[in-house]
Amino acid sequence: EGRRFQSAAINIPNGTLTLEISSNNWTSGYERSVYYCKELPSYKANRFVLDDLPQGPDPLVWKFTWEPDNAPREFSIKLEELYEIPQVKYGDEPGALKVCGYYAGGAYVEPQNNVSYESETEDLNLFGDTTPEGDQVFLLPPGYWNVLLPSGSAGVEETRIRLVPVSSGEMTIVNVPEAVNSAYSVLSLEYGDPDSFTGAIEINEAKDEGDTAKVSFVVNDPKDRDVFPDKENMIITESGKKVEILDITRKVLPPSVVLVLDSSGSMGNLMGATLESAKNFIRGLPDGTYIRVIDFDTDVKVLKGETKDDVIKSLGSVKASGSTKLFDATIEGINLLEGKNRPAVVLFADGADSSIDGQGEGSYATKEDVINVIKDCNIPLYTIGFREGADKQVMKEFAAASKGQYYDARDNKALDSVFEAIGSKFGNSFEVTYKRPTEAALSDTPVVTFILDASASMDMSPEEEEGCDYRMDKTKALFHDFVQDLPDECLMQMISFQTTPVGGTMIRQEQVVTGSKYSIMHAIGSVESYGGTPIIEAVSVGFENLKPIPSNKKAIIFVTDAGLEVDEYEKEKFETLLGQIRDNGINVLWAGIGVTDKEDLFRNVAELSGGRYIVKENASDLKAALDETLQLIRKENDSAVIPLSITINEKTASGDVFNYSATTDVRFTKPKRSGPPAVIAPVSYTAGVRLNTYDNRLSTLVTGTSLPGSETVLSNRMAIDAKSANKAVEVTVKEAFFLEKLMGLDPMDRQFLALELELKNVTSNKIQYSIPSFKNHFYININNEGCYPASDATWLTEKPISAPGEYAVDVYPDKTLSGMIVFVVPKVPVTQFSLHFYDTVYGHVHIPLSGRMIPQLVELDSLPTQAPAKISDAFSMTVKAVDTMDLVQNYQAMENTTFRVIEADFESKVLALLDINPAERLWMKIDTGAGPLMTKMSDVTALLPFGFISPVMLAPSSVSKVRMAYPIANSLLSAKAEIWGDLDTGGLRIPIKDGSPYGSAVNKPTVKAYGMELRVNQLAIYDENTAVADV
């Protein structure tokens, strides 16, 4: 019936067997297939223990086959049902799995080994969506699932939580142990990849002051956010006991800054004022800042000095002359910061690189070279463009690529803003004073970490490599028996180590700390051999995962068929690590198989770590040493150090979630008294929580009478209850619904996101608040990769925010308007989403719904004040700003083109519908020598906040902001251009770019007929059937 964990022991004296297990079943619209295949050759072992069998109630077909010339004389099978496992309820509804408490995020799931799910109609999302609390939710067909916690930045390939039950119509909530976060926080500092670094606490110093203690630490945040730990969001534990925090003091950690300064001839009389601003900026940096200055013109010169005073003196030698080597100077500035703390580049320039504008000798490097260096270095660039001649596009690209910021030097406060932007990033250093516990609280629960060599040599023959003897299956059988003999209260975790086929380190935590013996057995049984043997990394990962657990009965069993050699340059590091294991009082057994010639190495490692060793030729000979370890596990260890842990958990108003944790060892005096033991939290899960999918609430708000699961397909729903307001309206998001289909509509590669909104009028003078068009003002940001406007699909819901066919939304005083608004968004796992409502009069509203929110409104370059252009007696339009964008949301302009984005104000004298189709009526006219080039509005206009692509209702005496995007060739950017409108009242012409027509005038004959004059500028043959005319 699948109620217990099944394991098989197969004895085969000779020959080779092949075992195949298969099954096919249907559940929740998916075909669940089981296929397990294992070759069992007697030359590897005579006893195979299979702990990785498919689990569950599915009827399975077992099939044994063999080759006639290698048939076994006999074989026996013992199928055991060892431990109860949680039951799965199968049915037509999907189930859900929620992963809580994993700070790094990015968890994903996989079916249990050798099981797959397929469906012709359903898409299986194995990466889940992120909730407002930072948890991850997966909608899955019922069955047993593995949760994988990716942790590449912590030296670990991945961590697994095995055989988690998911039942039909129910949610299983998985709680990740705090020890995992603490271990990865420490390991990420040692092995972290900057591209995947998720942040960590680095504990620098801890002082025992008797009844109190002080601890100094730094929060390393990859997003350079300010972190403000306080008594509410920070927890400190000593010896497993939570302490009282008395005081928190912030310390400023000096940054490392390179100032890259343009001193080319074009700076002219601005040079003096610029140098004064630069000196003031440098004076304001924290004491101890590493500061360098690069002065660039025709040459790139690094000025003398690395302190504030010395660098300020060096600035006196800077004179304006020469050309502009912007690209070379930027790369040199980045290079100067290699290996520095809190690095940042501040880049000043008033022109383009001379390699682009041709004004003298330019850089050897190209713009693309600089961007590639920026992306590789993970250093923010704060770029400042002076005057109109600055290459703003390049400066913006540099800032965007580095996740820095661009500033326009026309603002006199630009340099102050740069200083604030940098200074606010470098204050995440703290000293905390806390009251030490008066009672020891370490748990007496035994905790065992298995570290198993999974390199290729563990499953090789003596003929393939000397000293090998097919040891993997024998070791698995040995561990199978050992795990069964462990005390029932024992906690366990299992780690395997090997290298990838190309030599990269691969450490896997095959099972996170658990009290479930069947999970450990399944983990051991699933290990496969290949690659090499990264010893020091495996020991480090195993130790750091065991260290945070507050127990005085810890053990490591390390099994390898390789010697414990490390490279010469790593010996000191390895010996320090072994000393930490000894100081923590961890009972460690170093077991070597088939390496009797390496016994001296094992003896030395055992002495340095305070442990034991055994070196035997065969895996079966390790049993006596394991039995001895079993007895030692029950005894309390004598530790010379005390575990000290720090955890910070906070969610900010912008949706940022600060989750950091770290554990270190401190040599404090131990409390004289013993108190209640600490409770160790292994991985745990709660099953049977009722899953809300299709219910009356969903029907009332969204689906109406459509058939749930057929005409409307719900993939996820989240309770939100987030709000924010401007001066006129308070916007509350109550709940979010993700839908694969809505009322029979299935958007290809897209999904519907429906939000339940409440709009409350908060105007001070109690007047009606009108939103001209929900499509132009409400946008949803997905994964900080692009904003998507509200959709007409809003009207498909049972309770839309506006009546079908009506875009305008009116919110009356002292009333709350509620309803649904729908967006069409990419069909991807959602790790972040936020709602953005744009209003330039009363203020914008930005609401983080899940994850870190980045406001998406891009400010455009303003134009000189213009007179309004009359559209009709009721409407007029004034162009306020024009800019170019290569990228609108996630839509890239075609090669050699860009988008010209125009921002305008529409003014209305009466309440009326501005009933024109902007996409058809408002064109961009570019003057050329061959005549006016008429350019139609781009469809990307719909993705812009205030995108003006459909009719809009305007209130009386109101001013409404609109934006329009037009594609334009880069070569035409300097040509004279205007907005040209074909309206009932006549033509509309609004200048947007001064200049001359592009190209020379065309002198070709014209033909007049039917009230038109026609001139053919050029005629070209496109293919054998087509000619193209420019007329």
N, C-alpha and C positions, 0 to 999 in steps of 0.2 A: 504493500500500500504506500510505500515511499515515506513512511513515518520516521524511519531511522536512517542514519548514515550508512551506506553500503560500501564495503571494502572486500576485495577478492584476493586470496592467496592461491597462486597456481604453482604447483610443483611439476617440474619436467626434468627427468634424469638425462635425456638425450634428445637429439633432433631439434627442430624449430617449429613452433606453433605461430599462427597468425590469428588473432582474436578481432572480430568485428562485431560491434553492437549498434543496432539501428532501430529507429522508430519514427513514425510520422503521425502528428496529431494537429487538430485545429483548435485555436482559441482566440477570441477577441478579434477575428478577422485576419489572423496570421496563421500560416502553416509553421508549426514548430517541429523542426527536424533534428534528430539525434543521429550522429554518426561518429563512432569511436573505433579507432583501429590501432592495434598494438602488436608489434612483432616480438615474440618471446623465444629467443634462441638460447639453448642450454649452454652454449659456450660462454655466454655472459653471466648467467646465474642459473642455479637449479631451483631457486625459490624467488618468484616475483610477487611483490605485494602491490596491488593496484588500488591506490587511494584517490585516484583522479577519475573514478567512474562517474558517468552521468547520474545525477541524483533526482529523485522525484517519483511520482506515481505512474509515469508513462509505462505501458507495457513494452518491454524491450526484447528484441530478437538477438540472441547470442549465437555467433557462428564461428566455429573453429575450423581452420583449414591448414593443410601442410603439403609440402612437396613430396611425391612418392619416394624420392631418393634420400629424403632427410626427415622421414616420419619418426616421431617419438614412439618408443615401445609402449609407453603408457604415460598418462598425466592425470593429475588430480586437481580439483577445484574446490576451494572452501570459500563460500560466500557468507560474509558476516554482516549482521546489522548491529552496529556498535553503539551509536549514541542517537538520542532523539534529535531530530532537526525540526525547525519551525515549518508548519504546514502551509501550503499554498492553496488558496481557493480559486479554482478555475471557473470561468464564466465568460459571457459575451462582452462585458464591459472591460475596458482597460484598467490597469491599476497605476499607481504613482509611487515614485521613490523620491524622497527629499534628503539631500545631504546637508547637514548642519555643522558649523564649527570648523570648516576647513578654510583657513585664512587666505591661502594663495589663490583659491578659486580654480576654475578650469577643470573641475572633476568631470569624468565621463563614465559611462557604464558599458558593460559587455555581457552577453549571456554567459552562463556557466560554461566551462570547457566543453567543446564538442557539441554544442547546441546552437542552432541558428533559427532565425525568424524571417519569413518572407511573406509579402503581401503584394497583390497587384494594385491595390487602391490606397493603402496606408503608407505613409512615410515614417520610418522609425528614427526618431531624434535621439541619438545616443549621447549628445552633448548638453542637452537640457537648457533651461532658461533660468536666469538669476532673479531671485525675488528681492523686494525692497530691503529685506533683512540681510541680504548677501548669501542666502542659501541657494542651492540649485535643485530644481524640480525636473523630474523626468516622467513623462507619460509612457507607460510600457505595457506590453502584453504580460499576463501573469506567468510567473516562473521564478527560477532562481537566477540572480544576477550578481555579477562582480562589480564593485565600485572601484574605479581607478583614480588615484590622486596624483596628477602629474607633478613632478618636482625636479625637473631638469636643472633648475638653478640651485639645487641643494645637493648635487652630486649623486642623486638617486634617480634612476630612470623612471620609476613609478612605484606607487604603493597600492596594494590591493586590500579590499575588504571582501571576503569571499562568501558566496552562497547566501546572499541577502534575499529573503522571500518577498515577492510582490504579488498581491492577491487582487483578483477582479473586484473593482468597485471600492478598493481600499488604498490608503496611503501608508507606506512604511517610512518612518523617519529614522535616519542613520545619524548618530552623533559621533563625530571624529574626536579621538582623545586629544586633550591639550598637549600631551607629550609629543605628538606628531608635529604640531606647529612649532613647539619649542625647539625640537631637533632640527627641523628644516631652517628655522631662523638662524641657528648657529652654523649649520652646514653651508648655507647660502653665502655666508661671508668667506668661507674657505674655498668652495668650489663654484661659486655663483657665476653664471653667464650674464653679463650686463644686459643682454637683450631680453632675458627672461627673469631678471631679478624682481622680486615682488616685495622687497623691503624686509628689514630685520632690526632687532635691538642688539646693539653691541655693548656688552657690559665691560667697562674699562677698569673699575676699581671698586672694592668693597672693604669697609673698615668696621671692625668690631669695637664699639665704644661702651661696652658693658651692657647696660639695660637697653641701649639703643644701638643702631648701626646706620652707616651711611653707604649708599651705593651710587656710583656715577655711571651714566650710560648715554649712548648716542642712538637716536632713531635714524637709521638710514632708509630714506624713502625715495624710491626710484622716480616718483612723480614730483619730487621737490616740493612737497606740501608742508605747510606748517603743522606741527603736532603739538598739542597742548595737553599733556597728561595731567589729570587732577585726581582727587581722592575718589571721585565717582567712576571714572573710566579706567582706573589702573588697579591691578591686584598684584601684591607681592606675597610670595609664600617662602618661608624658611623652614627647612626640614618637613615640608609638606603641610605646614600650618599657616593659615592666612594671618598677616600681621596688620597692625594699626599704623597707617601712614601719618606721620606728624608734620612733615614739611616737604615742599617741592620747590626747587630753585632752578630756574632756567639759566644755562650758560651759553654764551655766544661762541660758536666754533668758527674761527676765521675762514673765509673763502680763499680760493686761488683764482685770480682774475688776470686776464691778458687784455689790455686795451690796444686795439688795432686802429691807428689814427691816420686818416688821409691827410697828407701834407702836400698834395700835388698843386701845381700852379693855379688851378681853378679855385682853390680855397682863398687866394688873394687876401683882401683885407679882413676876411672872416677868421683868419688863422689865430689872431691874438685873442679874440673872444672865445674861440673854441678851446684854446689852451687853458684859459682861465676856468672854463666850465669843467675841463678834464681834471684840473688840479683840485677843484672843489669836490668833484666826485671821488677822487683818490683820498682826499683828507677825510671824507665821511666813512670810508671803509673801516671795519673793525681793526683794532690793533692786532698785529701778528699776521695780517693778510699777506699772502704771497702775491705780489703784483709785478707784472712786466708790461712794458709798453713797446709796441712796434710802430715805427714811423715809416710810412710807405709813400713813395712817389715813383720816380724812375727806378729806384732801388728799394729793397725791403731791409730796413735797419732795426735791429733789436737794441733798444737803448740800455744803458748801464743801470744797474740797481735792481733789487728784488724787494726793497722795503718802500713804504710810502714816502719817506723823506728823500731817499736817494732817487726815486723815480721822478718826484716833483722837480728836483734839481735838473735831471736830465732833460725834462721837457723844455727847458730854456734854450736848448740847441736846435729845436725844430723850426724850420723855415718853409714857407710855401714855394714850391718850384717843381718842375718836371711833370711826368705823365702819371698814370694811375695803374699800379699793379695790385689791384684789389684782390684777385683770386690767389696769387702767390702769397700775399700777406695774410690772408685768412687761414690758409693751410699752415703757415708758419706759426700763427697764434695758437692753433689747435695743438700743434706738436709740442709747444712749450708747456702744455698742461698735462702731458702724459704722466700718469701716476700720482697726480696731485689731488688733495682733498677739496671737495666742493668746487669743482672747476666751472668757469664760465668765461665766455669771450664777449667783449663789448666792442662792436665794430662801427666806426664812424666813416662815412664817405659822402662826398657831394657830387659824384659823377660815376659813370660806368667805367669798367675796366677798359684800358686803352686798346686792348686786343679786339674790343667790340666797336668802340666809337671811332677808332683809327686816329686818335689824337696822341700820337707818339708811341713809344715802345710799350707793349702790354705784357701781360703775364704769360708764362710758359704753360701754366695750368689752365684748364677750361672751367666753365661753370659746372659742367657735369662732374669733373674731377673733385671740385670742392664739395658738391652735394654728396658724393660717394664717401669722402672723408668724414663729413658731418654725420652721416648715418652710421658709420662704423665706430665713432668715438663716444657717442652718448654724452656729449657736452652741449649745454644750451648756448645759443648765440643770441645776444640782444643787439639788434641792428638799428642804426639811426641814420636816416637819409636827410641830407641837408639840401635845401632849396629845390627848385624845379628840376635841376640837372641830375639829381640823384637817380640811380638806376633802381627805382622802388621795387620793380618786379623781382629783380635778383635778390635784393635785400629781404624782401618778404619771403622768397623761396628759401633762403638760408635760414631765416628764423623759423619757418614752418617745419623744415626738415629736421631741425634740432630741437623742436618743441620749446623754442624760446619765444621772443616777441619782437615785433617791428614797431619803431617809433618814428614819427614825422618830426623833423627838427623845426618846423614852423611853430611848434608849441614850445614856448620858452621853458616849460617845466619838464621837457623830455629827459634831460639828464637826471633830474631828481627822480623821475619815474623809473629810470633804469636802475638807479641806486636802490630804490625801494623794492623793485622786482628782484634784484639780486640779494639784497640784505635780508629780505623776508624768507629766503630759502635756507639760510645757514644758521638758524638758531635752535636746531633740534638736539641740543646737548643739555643734560639735566643731572642734578644731584638730589637724591631723595633721602630723607631721614625717617626711619621707622622704629617703632617699639619692638624689640626682640621678644619672641615667645619665651615663656617661662617653663614650658613643658615640651619635651620631645614628642614628636607626633608621627615618626616614620611608621609605615605599615609593616606588619610581619608576613604579608602575603608574598610567597615566592614568585619571582618573575624570571623566566628563562628566555634568552635570545639564541636562536639557532642561526648560525652563519655557515652556509654550505657552499663549498667550491663547486661551481657549475661549468667549469672550463671543459674544453674538448677532451683533455687528457683523462677526465673522470670516466669517459665512456669509450676509451680506445684500447686496442689490443696490444700485447707486448710486441707483436710483429710491426705494428704501425709506429710505436715509439717505445724505446727502452724504459722499463719501470712501470709501464701501464698494465692494467689487468681488469678492464671492465668493472669499475668499482661503483658506478652510480646506482645501479639497481640494488646492489648489496647494501649500500649505505641507506637507501630509502627504506629497505626492509628493517634495518637496524633501528632507524629513527621511529618507524611505525611501532615497534615494540616498546621503545623508550617512552614515547608520548603516552601510551596507554598506562604505563607504570607511574607517571607523574601524579602528585597529589591532586585531588579534585579541585582544590582551591587555587591551584597554580595558574598564573597568567603566562602567556607565551607570545612570542613574535618570531617570524622567520624571514631571513634575508639570504638571497643567493647572489653570487658575484661571478663575473666573467667579463670578457671584452667582446666588442662587436667584431664582425668580419674584417673591418678596416682598422681595428685596433683601439677604438674608443672604449672608455670604461663603461660598464653596464652593471650597476648595482640595483637590484630589485628588492623591495620589501614585499615579499610574496604574501605576507599576511601581517596586518597591523596588530598591535597588542590586543589579545583576546583571551577570554576564558574558555573558548570553544575548542575542544580537542579535535573535532572533526574539521574545523577550518584550517588548523595547522597541518593535519594529515593531508587534506586536499592540496594545500600549498606545497608540501614536500613532494607529493606525488606528481605535481604538475611541472616540476623543474626539468628543463631540457639542457643538454650539454653542448656547448660550443665555445670557441674563443679562448682567450688567455686568462691570466690570473692576477688581477689588481689587488694585491694584499693590503696595502696601507689604506686604500680607500674603503675597502670592505670593513676593516677594523674600525675606522673612524665613523662610518655610518652606523655600524652596530652599536658602538659605544654611545654616540650622541642620541640614539633612539632609546637607549636604556637609561641614560643618566637622569633625565627629568622625572622618572617614575619614583615617587617617594616610598621606597621599600628598603628594608635592611636585609633582604634576602634576594640578591640579584645574582644571576649566573649567565655566562656566555659559553656556548659550546661551538668551537670553531673547528671545522673539518676541512682539510685540504689534502690533495695529493702532490702539492708542490712545496718546495722549501719556503721558509718565511723570509727570503731575501728581499731587500729593497735596495733601490739605487743609492749610491754613496751620498748623493746630495740630500736624500730623504731620511738618512739614518737618524739624525738628530730629532727630526720631527716625529719619527716612529717611536723613538725611545721616550720622548715627552708624552706621547699618547699612551704608551704602556704604563708610564708612571701615573697618569691620571686614572687609568683602570685600577691600579693598585690602591691609590689613595681613596677611591670610591668604595673599596672593600668588595669589589665584584669578584665572585668565584668563577674563574675562567679555566676552561680545559682546552688546551691546544692539541688537537688530534691530527697526526700526520699518517697518511696511508701510503705505503710503498716508498717511503723516503727515509729509510733507515740510515742512509749516508748523510742525512741532514740533521741528525739527532742533536748535535751541538747547537744548531740554530734554535731548535725548539726549546732546548734546556735554557738558553740565554733569554729568550722571549718570555718563558714562564717565570724566570727569576725576576725580570724587570717588571712584570705585571702582577707579581705576587700570586701567580696561579700554578697550575699543574700541567704536565704534558704527557703525551703518550705517542710513540712512533711504532707502528706495526706494519707488517707487510700486507695484511688483508683487513678489509673492513670489519669482518666478523670478529676479529681479535680485539676490537674496541669495546666490546660489551662490558668487560669487567670495569674499565675506566668509567663508562657511562653509569654503571650501577653505583660506583663510588660517588660520582657526582650527584646521583639521585639522593644519597644520604646527606651529602653536604648541603644540598639545596634547602633542607629542612632546618639548617642551623643559621643563627643570626650572624651576619657579617660585621666585622669591626672596621668602620670607615674612619679615615683621618680627616675627611672633609664633610661639609654640610651642603646639600643642594639649595640654591637660592634661585627663585624664578620670578620673572617680571612679565606681566601680561597687560596690554593696552587694547581696549575695545571701545570704539566710539564711532557714531555716525553723525556727519556734519549736515548743515542745512543744504549744502550743494549735492548731497547724496554720496559724498566720499565716505568710505568705511575704513577706519584705521583699525587694523587687527595685527598686532605684533606680539611675539612671545619669545623669550629666551631663558635658558637655565645655565648657571655656572656653578662651580664648586668654590666654596669659601672655607678658610681655616679659622672658623670662629670657635669660641668655647661652647661646648655643648650644654644644653639645659640639664640641670641636675635631676629634675623630676621627669617622670614619664606620664604622659597624658593619653587621652583616647587616640588610637592610631588613625593616621590619615586614610581616607578612602581613595583607593586607586580606581581611576575611571578608565577601563578598557573601552574598546569600540563597543557601542551598544546600539540597539535599534528598537523602535516601538512599532509594532504591526497592529493592523486592525482599525486604524483611524479611518473613519468614513470619508470617502472622496466625493466632494461636491463637483459634479459634472453637469449633466442636464437636469435642471430642477425648475420649479415654478418661477424663481427669480430670473433665471436665464430666459425662460419663455416670455415673461412679462416685459423684459427690457429689450431682448434681441430677437429671438427666433420666432415668436408668435406661433402660428399653426404649422410652420415648416417641420418636416420629419427630422427629429434629432438623430444624428449618426448617419443620415443619408443625404437630405437636402442641406442640412447645416451640420458641419463636423467641427466640434470643439477640440482643439489640441492642448489648450492650457487655460487656466484662469487664475488670477491673483487678486487678493484683497489688497488695496493700496491705502486709501484714506490719507492722502497727502494734499496739502493746500498751500496756496500763496495768493497774493493780491497786489493790485496796483491801486491807484487813487479812486478807481471807479467800480471795480468788480473783484470779488473774491472767487477764485476758481478752485474747486475741490474735485479731485479724482477719487472716486469711491472704489471702483473695481476695474480690472482689465481682463478682456476676453480675447484669446488668440483663436482664430477660426480658419481652418483649411478651406471650408466651403461656407457660403452664406446664401441662403435662399436659392440653392441650386447653382450658384456662381462659383467657379473654381479658377482663380487667377493663376496662370501658369508661372511657376517658380516664385510665386508671391503668396502672401497670406493676409487675411483681414485682422486688424487690431481694433477692437471696439472698446472705447472707454466710457464708463458711466460718469457723467459730469454733473456738478451742481454749481450754478452761477448765482452769486448773491450781489445785489446792487449795494455798494458802499459809498456812493457819491455823497459829498458833504452837504450839498444843497438839495438832496433827494430828487434828482432829475432822472428821466429815463436814459438808460445807457444802451446805445445801439452799436452792434457789431455789423458793419456793412456786408461782410461775407465770411462765413465760417471757413470757407476754403482758402481765403487769402490771409487769414489771421491765426489759425490753429495749425501747428506743425508738430510732428513727432520725430524725435531723434532716436535712431537705432544704432546701438554699439558705437556711438560717437563717430559714425562713418558717413552720415547723411541725414538730412531732414526730409520728411515726406508730408505733403499737404493733406488736409482733411479731404475725404473723398465723397463723391455723390452717393457712394454706397451707404452713407449715413442714413439716407431715406429708406433703405431696405429694412432697417431695424424696426422693432415694434414701437419704440418710443424715441424717435429722433429728436435731437436738440432743436431742430427747426422743422416746420411743416414741409412735407414733400414738395419740391419745386421752389421753395423759398430759401435763398442763401442767407438772408439777413436774420440776425438773432437780436431780439430786444429783451432787455432785463429791466424790469420795473422796480421802482423804489419799494423797499420793505417787503420784497418778494424774492423767493428763491426759485430759479428755473432749473429743472433737472431733465436730463435726457441723455441719449447716446450720441457719440460722434465716432466715425469709423475712418481708419486710415488703411491704405494698401501698402504693405511694407515687404521687404525681402523675406523669403522663407529660409531663415537662418537661425541658429541658436541665439537667443537674445541674452547678452550679458549686461547690457545697459539700455535703458530707454528713459526718455524725459519728454515732457510736454512743454511746448513753447507757444505763448500767445503774444502777438506783437501789436503794440499800440504806442505810437510816438507821442500822443497827446497826454494820456494818463499814466503811461509807463508800461514796460513789458512785464510779462509774468513768465517765470521759468520754474518748472516743478520737476525735481528729480523723482522718478518713479522707481528706478532700480539702478544701482551703480553710480559712478561719478558723472555728473552733468557738466557739459561744456556748452555755454550759450552759443548759438549758431549764427546770430545776426552779424553780417560783415558790414562794417561802415565803409561807405564810398567816398571818394574825393569830391568835396563840394565844388560847385561852380559859382562864379560871380552872380549876384542877385539879378534876376530877370523879371520882366513884366509878365503877368499871367497871359496865357494864350486863350482866347475865347473859343469854346467849343460850341456853345449854344447860349441862349439867354439865361439858362439855368446853371451851366457848368463852365468852369475855366480850369486850365492846367498850367502849372509852373514846374519846369525842370529844376531840380535842386542839386543833383549830384550825378556824376558820370565816372565810371571806372571800368577796368578790364579784369576778367577772371578767366584763367585757363581751365578751372574746375568749378562747376556748379554742383554742389552736393557731391555725388560720386559720378557725375557725367563729365568726361574729359572733352575739351574742344578738339576738333580734327587737327591734323598736322598742319602747321603753318597758319593756324587761325586761333582766335580767342573769342570770348564772349564779351561784348560791350554791354554793360549793365547800366540802365538809366533809372534814376529815382526821381519821382515827380509827386507833386501835391495836387489833388483834385479838390476844387472848392465848389460847394453846392449852395445855391440860394434858396432852394426849396427841398422838401422831402420828395425824392423822385428816384426812379431807376435810371441809371446811366446806361441806356439800352443800346450799346454798341458792342460789336465783337472786336476787341482790341487786336486780336491776332490777324484779323482780316483788314481792319481799317487803319491801324497805326504801323507804318513802315519806317525803316531807317533809310534815308536817301543820302548817298555818298556821291559827291561831285567828282567826275572824271573827265578827261579830255574827250572821251568817247561818248559822253552823255551821262545822265544820272543813273547810278547803280542802285536799284531798289531792292532792299533786303527785308525779307519777311521775319517776323518775330519767331524766336526759337521756342520749341516746346518746353525747354528747361525753365522757362519763365514760371511754369506751374510749380516748380520746386523752390522758388525764391520766396522768402517771407514778403508779403504784400504783392506777390506775383499777380500781374494784371492781365489775365488771359480770358476772362469771362465777364458778362455784365455784372454790375454791382449797384446796390441800393445805397444812396447817400442821404444823410440826415440834413435838415435845413441849417444853413450857416455853419456847415461842418467842413473840415479839411481832412481828406483821406490820403494816406501815403500809398503809392503804388510803385512797383518795380517791373521793368521789362528787360529782357535779354535778347540781343541780336548777335548772330555769328558775323565775324568780320575777319578778313585776311589781315595778317600782321602788317603786310606792306601797305595797307590802306589806313592804318591807324592815324596818320598825320594829315590825311585828306579832309577837306571841309565836309561836314555832315550835319544833318538835321533830322528831326522827327517830322515825318510827312503824313498827314491824315487825309483820307477821302471821306468827308462827312456830308450829311444832308445839307448843312448850312454853308458848305463850300470847303475849300482847302484849309488844312492846318499845317503851319510850318513853324517849328521851334528849333532854333540853333542848338547844337550840342557840341560842336567842335569847330573852332576857327581854323582857317588854313586855306590852301589853294587846291584846285582840282588835281586829282592824281593823273599823271601822264600828260602827254602832249595832245593838243587838239587834233581831232580826226577831220581830214578834208576829203570827204567822199560825197558823191552826188546823192541827192534826195529825190524821192517820188512822193507827190501829193495825190491823194485819192480818198474818197469817202470820209472827208473831214479829218483825215490824218496825214501826217508827214512821216515818211519812213526812210531811214538811212541804214544801210548794212555796213557796219564797221569792219567786220571780218567774217569770213566763211571758211570752215575747215571740214575735211572729210574725217568722220569718226570711225566708220567701218564701211564695208562694201554696201550696206543698205542705209547708212545714216550720214547726214551732214549736219553740222552744228553752226548756227548763225548767231553772231553778236549784233543785235539790231538796236 
